[in-house]
Amino acid sequence: MNKYFTIFINGDPFNCDSSMSLSDILRYLNIDVNNVIVEYNNDIINKVQFNSLLFKPKDSIEIITIVGGG
């Protein structure tokens, strides 16, 4: 049985399945995991944790995209 709930991404509500990892959500949003920094409930998350991080209702993530250039 799947359970759906709301988390917050950059302050906006996002409905997700309880089985979705951070990697799943980034992939769903078409975000390149190599060019982002993610803050989860006020802590910076290491990229090696992206596959194992699962959410609870009302969790909050901030996704910061790194832009290169000169």
C-alpha positions as CSV (number, residue, x, y, z in Angstrom):
1,M,0.0,0.0,0.0
2,N,1.4,3.4,-1.0
3,K,1.1,6.4,1.2
4,Y,1.1,9.9,-0.3
5,F,1.9,13.0,1.7
6,T,3.1,16.6,1.2
7,I,6.6,17.8,1.6
8,F,7.9,21.3,0.8
9,I,10.4,22.0,-2.0
10,N,11.8,25.5,-2.0
11,G,8.7,26.5,0.1
12,D,6.2,25.0,-2.3
13,P,4.0,22.0,-1.4
14,F,4.8,18.8,-3.3
15,N,2.8,15.6,-3.0
16,C,5.0,12.5,-3.1
17,D,4.8,8.8,-2.5
18,S,6.3,7.6,0.8
19,S,8.7,5.3,-1.2
20,M,10.3,8.2,-3.2
21,S,13.9,9.0,-2.3
22,L,15.5,12.3,-2.8
23,S,17.1,11.0,-6.0
24,D,13.6,9.9,-7.3
25,I,12.2,13.4,-6.6
26,L,15.1,15.2,-8.3
27,R,14.8,12.9,-11.3
28,Y,11.0,13.5,-11.4
29,L,11.7,17.2,-11.5
30,N,14.4,16.8,-14.2
31,I,17.1,18.2,-11.9
32,D,20.7,17.2,-12.6
33,V,22.0,15.8,-9.3
34,N,25.5,16.7,-10.3
35,N,24.7,20.4,-10.3
36,V,22.7,20.9,-7.1
37,I,23.1,21.3,-3.4
38,V,20.2,20.1,-1.3
39,E,19.3,21.3,2.2
40,Y,17.0,18.9,4.1
41,N,15.4,20.3,7.2
42,N,18.2,22.9,7.4
43,D,21.0,20.4,6.9
44,I,23.1,20.1,3.8
45,I,22.8,16.6,2.3
46,N,25.8,14.8,0.9
47,K,25.1,13.4,-2.6
48,V,25.9,9.8,-1.5
49,Q,22.7,10.1,0.7
50,F,20.4,11.1,-2.2
51,N,19.3,7.5,-2.9
52,S,18.7,6.6,0.8
53,L,17.0,9.7,2.0
54,L,13.2,9.1,2.4
55,F,10.8,11.8,3.5
56,K,8.3,12.2,6.3
57,P,5.2,14.4,6.0
58,K,5.9,18.2,6.1
59,D,9.7,17.7,5.6
60,S,11.3,20.6,3.8
61,I,14.0,20.6,1.2
62,E,15.7,23.6,-0.6
63,I,17.3,22.8,-3.9
64,I,20.1,25.1,-5.0
65,T,21.3,24.8,-8.6
66,I,24.9,25.4,-9.2
67,V,25.5,27.5,-12.4
68,G,28.9,27.6,-14.0
69,G,30.1,30.3,-16.3
70,G,32.6,33.1,-16.7
